[in-house]
Amino acid sequence: MPYIGMAAVFLLLIGLVYFSKLPKISDQLEQSNGEDDKESIFQFPQVVLGSMAIFSYLGVEVISGDTINLYGSTLYMENFSILTAYTMSFMVVGYIIGVSAIPRFISQSGALMISAIVGLLCIFGIIFSSIDETYISEIIWSWAGLAIISNSVFFVAMVELANAMVWPSIWPLALDGLGKFTAKGSSLLIMGVAGGALIPLSFGRITLVTGDMQFAYVICFPCYAFILFYAIKGHKIKKWK
């Protein structure tokens, strides 16, 4: 019943949007300095690759936020039901850092590169750090009276610190110089959120096949590797060879 109710509300919202008088996109945008020789949004590699980067990012973001409680429960942690609060806290810290540093102290591509590297290090930490030792969280926040968590779970939460600056970094890099194709480029980028539904399925499959949830986070390695590629080179590619 809750899902039926949610579906009904969404259908109502769709109807309201459809019949509302929304302003059209300004003709100024349509006449901006986009490349006149391009006929399709798929002729802009930086947008196509950007959508793939968002696809990868949403996958790891959902995996981190939605699996940490379950992961904690498999480790028989007493406080497993509150672990999502740690992921959200790290994300807020990441937002604050992003707002303060971009673009004043670091470029968007630089922030994306740092985020990808931190993400890769976090996944490495999840897989190879101890599920029994807790010294990292003890050092960082035991003085504040916060619940202590295992080192491996700590890195799951810290993934959100890396994720916080990914979305606002990819978006402007992908849409730069699109001109009249900006609206279509935005639509293609937003389709990348499908990664948040599909990549976690691979995480679940790996967990079922191996019986090792800690190892299943390996699915995030290629995701961050692609984001790193986009930060270094992908957003600079303007033509398909």
Contacts in CASP RR format, 6 or more apart in sequence:
PFRMAT RR
TARGET T0000
AUTHOR 0000-0000-0000
METHOD contacts of the structure
MODEL  1
MPYIGMAAVFLLLIGLVYFSKLPKISDQLEQSNGEDDKESIFQFPQVVLG
SMAIFSYLGVEVISGDTINLYGSTLYMENFSILTAYTMSFMVVGYIIGVS
AIPRFISQSGALMISAIVGLLCIFGIIFSSIDETYISEIIWSWAGLAIIS
NSVFFVAMVELANAMVWPSIWPLALDGLGKFTAKGSSLLIMGVAGGALIP
LSFGRITLVTGDMQFAYVICFPCYAFILFYAIKGHKIKKWK
25 183 0 8 1.000
29 179 0 8 1.000
29 180 0 8 1.000
29 182 0 8 1.000
29 183 0 8 1.000
30 180 0 8 1.000
31 180 0 8 1.000
32 179 0 8 1.000
32 180 0 8 1.000
32 182 0 8 1.000
33 177 0 8 1.000
33 179 0 8 1.000
34 177 0 8 1.000
34 178 0 8 1.000
34 179 0 8 1.000
34 180 0 8 1.000
34 181 0 8 1.000
38 44 0 8 1.000
38 181 0 8 1.000
41 47 0 8 1.000
41 178 0 8 1.000
41 181 0 8 1.000
41 184 0 8 1.000
41 185 0 8 1.000
41 188 0 8 1.000
42 48 0 8 1.000
43 239 0 8 1.000
43 240 0 8 1.000
44 178 0 8 1.000
44 181 0 8 1.000
44 185 0 8 1.000
44 238 0 8 1.000
45 234 0 8 1.000
45 237 0 8 1.000
45 238 0 8 1.000
45 239 0 8 1.000
45 240 0 8 1.000
46 173 0 8 1.000
46 174 0 8 1.000
46 176 0 8 1.000
46 234 0 8 1.000
46 235 0 8 1.000
46 236 0 8 1.000
46 237 0 8 1.000
46 238 0 8 1.000
47 174 0 8 1.000
47 175 0 8 1.000
47 178 0 8 1.000
47 181 0 8 1.000
47 185 0 8 1.000
47 188 0 8 1.000
47 189 0 8 1.000
48 188 0 8 1.000
49 174 0 8 1.000
49 230 0 8 1.000
49 234 0 8 1.000
49 235 0 8 1.000
49 237 0 8 1.000
50 170 0 8 1.000
50 173 0 8 1.000
50 174 0 8 1.000
50 189 0 8 1.000
50 230 0 8 1.000
50 234 0 8 1.000
50 235 0 8 1.000
51 174 0 8 1.000
51 188 0 8 1.000
51 189 0 8 1.000
51 191 0 8 1.000
51 192 0 8 1.000
52 192 0 8 1.000
52 226 0 8 1.000
52 230 0 8 1.000
53 166 0 8 1.000
53 170 0 8 1.000
53 174 0 8 1.000
53 226 0 8 1.000
53 227 0 8 1.000
53 230 0 8 1.000
54 167 0 8 1.000
54 170 0 8 1.000
54 189 0 8 1.000
54 192 0 8 1.000
54 193 0 8 1.000
55 192 0 8 1.000
55 193 0 8 1.000
55 194 0 8 1.000
55 195 0 8 1.000
55 196 0 8 1.000
55 198 0 8 1.000
55 199 0 8 1.000
56 195 0 8 1.000
56 199 0 8 1.000
56 222 0 8 1.000
56 223 0 8 1.000
56 224 0 8 1.000
56 226 0 8 1.000
56 227 0 8 1.000
57 163 0 8 1.000
57 166 0 8 1.000
57 167 0 8 1.000
57 170 0 8 1.000
57 223 0 8 1.000
57 227 0 8 1.000
58 192 0 8 1.000
58 193 0 8 1.000
58 194 0 8 1.000
58 195 0 8 1.000
58 196 0 8 1.000
58 199 0 8 1.000
59 195 0 8 1.000
59 196 0 8 1.000
59 198 0 8 1.000
59 199 0 8 1.000
59 200 0 8 1.000
59 220 0 8 1.000
59 223 0 8 1.000
60 119 0 8 1.000
60 159 0 8 1.000
60 163 0 8 1.000
60 199 0 8 1.000
60 220 0 8 1.000
60 223 0 8 1.000
60 224 0 8 1.000
61 159 0 8 1.000
61 160 0 8 1.000
61 163 0 8 1.000
61 166 0 8 1.000
61 196 0 8 1.000
62 195 0 8 1.000
62 196 0 8 1.000
62 197 0 8 1.000
62 199 0 8 1.000
62 200 0 8 1.000
63 199 0 8 1.000
63 200 0 8 1.000
63 203 0 8 1.000
63 217 0 8 1.000
63 219 0 8 1.000
63 220 0 8 1.000
64 87 0 8 1.000
64 156 0 8 1.000
64 157 0 8 1.000
64 159 0 8 1.000
64 160 0 8 1.000
64 163 0 8 1.000
65 84 0 8 1.000
65 87 0 8 1.000
65 156 0 8 1.000
65 160 0 8 1.000
66 200 0 8 1.000
67 156 0 8 1.000
67 200 0 8 1.000
67 203 0 8 1.000
67 213 0 8 1.000
68 83 0 8 1.000
68 84 0 8 1.000
68 86 0 8 1.000
68 87 0 8 1.000
68 153 0 8 1.000
68 156 0 8 1.000
68 157 0 8 1.000
69 80 0 8 1.000
69 81 0 8 1.000
69 83 0 8 1.000
69 84 0 8 1.000
70 80 0 8 1.000
70 213 0 8 1.000
71 80 0 8 1.000
71 83 0 8 1.000
71 152 0 8 1.000
71 153 0 8 1.000
71 156 0 8 1.000
71 213 0 8 1.000
71 214 0 8 1.000
72 80 0 8 1.000
72 83 0 8 1.000
72 150 0 8 1.000
72 153 0 8 1.000
73 80 0 8 1.000
74 213 0 8 1.000
75 131 0 8 1.000
75 150 0 8 1.000
75 152 0 8 1.000
75 153 0 8 1.000
77 83 0 8 1.000
77 149 0 8 1.000
77 150 0 8 1.000
77 153 0 8 1.000
79 147 0 8 1.000
79 149 0 8 1.000
82 147 0 8 1.000
83 149 0 8 1.000
83 153 0 8 1.000
83 156 0 8 1.000
83 157 0 8 1.000
86 149 0 8 1.000
86 154 0 8 1.000
86 157 0 8 1.000
87 156 0 8 1.000
87 157 0 8 1.000
87 159 0 8 1.000
87 160 0 8 1.000
88 160 0 8 1.000
89 157 0 8 1.000
90 157 0 8 1.000
90 158 0 8 1.000
90 159 0 8 1.000
90 160 0 8 1.000
90 161 0 8 1.000
90 164 0 8 1.000
91 160 0 8 1.000
91 161 0 8 1.000
91 163 0 8 1.000
91 164 0 8 1.000
92 164 0 8 1.000
93 161 0 8 1.000
93 164 0 8 1.000
94 160 0 8 1.000
94 161 0 8 1.000
94 164 0 8 1.000
94 165 0 8 1.000
95 164 0 8 1.000
95 165 0 8 1.000
97 164 0 8 1.000
97 165 0 8 1.000
98 111 0 8 1.000
98 164 0 8 1.000
98 165 0 8 1.000
98 168 0 8 1.000
101 111 0 8 1.000
102 108 0 8 1.000
102 111 0 8 1.000
102 165 0 8 1.000
102 168 0 8 1.000
102 169 0 8 1.000
106 114 0 8 1.000
108 168 0 8 1.000
108 169 0 8 1.000
108 172 0 8 1.000
108 173 0 8 1.000
109 169 0 8 1.000
109 173 0 8 1.000
109 231 0 8 1.000
109 232 0 8 1.000
109 235 0 8 1.000
110 169 0 8 1.000
110 231 0 8 1.000
111 165 0 8 1.000
111 169 0 8 1.000
112 165 0 8 1.000
112 166 0 8 1.000
112 169 0 8 1.000
112 170 0 8 1.000
112 173 0 8 1.000
112 227 0 8 1.000
112 230 0 8 1.000
112 231 0 8 1.000
113 228 0 8 1.000
113 231 0 8 1.000
113 232 0 8 1.000
114 165 0 8 1.000
115 162 0 8 1.000
115 163 0 8 1.000
115 164 0 8 1.000
115 165 0 8 1.000
115 166 0 8 1.000
115 169 0 8 1.000
115 227 0 8 1.000
115 231 0 8 1.000
116 162 0 8 1.000
116 166 0 8 1.000
116 224 0 8 1.000
116 225 0 8 1.000
116 227 0 8 1.000
116 228 0 8 1.000
116 231 0 8 1.000
117 228 0 8 1.000
118 158 0 8 1.000
118 161 0 8 1.000
118 162 0 8 1.000
119 159 0 8 1.000
119 162 0 8 1.000
119 163 0 8 1.000
119 220 0 8 1.000
119 224 0 8 1.000
120 221 0 8 1.000
120 224 0 8 1.000
120 225 0 8 1.000
120 228 0 8 1.000
122 155 0 8 1.000
122 156 0 8 1.000
122 158 0 8 1.000
122 159 0 8 1.000
122 161 0 8 1.000
122 162 0 8 1.000
123 155 0 8 1.000
123 159 0 8 1.000
123 217 0 8 1.000
123 218 0 8 1.000
123 220 0 8 1.000
123 221 0 8 1.000
123 224 0 8 1.000
125 151 0 8 1.000
125 152 0 8 1.000
125 155 0 8 1.000
126 152 0 8 1.000
126 155 0 8 1.000
126 156 0 8 1.000
126 159 0 8 1.000
126 214 0 8 1.000
126 217 0 8 1.000
127 152 0 8 1.000
127 214 0 8 1.000
127 215 0 8 1.000
127 217 0 8 1.000
127 218 0 8 1.000
129 136 0 8 1.000
129 151 0 8 1.000
129 152 0 8 1.000
129 154 0 8 1.000
129 155 0 8 1.000
130 150 0 8 1.000
130 151 0 8 1.000
130 152 0 8 1.000
131 150 0 8 1.000
131 151 0 8 1.000
131 152 0 8 1.000
131 153 0 8 1.000
131 214 0 8 1.000
132 150 0 8 1.000
133 150 0 8 1.000
133 151 0 8 1.000
134 148 0 8 1.000
134 149 0 8 1.000
134 150 0 8 1.000
134 151 0 8 1.000
135 151 0 8 1.000
136 151 0 8 1.000
136 154 0 8 1.000
137 146 0 8 1.000
137 148 0 8 1.000
137 149 0 8 1.000
137 151 0 8 1.000
137 154 0 8 1.000
138 148 0 8 1.000
142 148 0 8 1.000
149 157 0 8 1.000
152 214 0 8 1.000
156 217 0 8 1.000
159 220 0 8 1.000
162 224 0 8 1.000
166 227 0 8 1.000
169 231 0 8 1.000
170 189 0 8 1.000
170 227 0 8 1.000
170 230 0 8 1.000
170 235 0 8 1.000
171 189 0 8 1.000
173 230 0 8 1.000
173 235 0 8 1.000
174 185 0 8 1.000
174 189 0 8 1.000
174 235 0 8 1.000
175 182 0 8 1.000
175 185 0 8 1.000
175 186 0 8 1.000
175 189 0 8 1.000
176 235 0 8 1.000
178 185 0 8 1.000
199 219 0 8 1.000
199 223 0 8 1.000
202 219 0 8 1.000
203 216 0 8 1.000
203 217 0 8 1.000
203 219 0 8 1.000
204 216 0 8 1.000
206 215 0 8 1.000
206 216 0 8 1.000
206 218 0 8 1.000
206 219 0 8 1.000
207 213 0 8 1.000
207 216 0 8 1.000
210 216 0 8 1.000
END
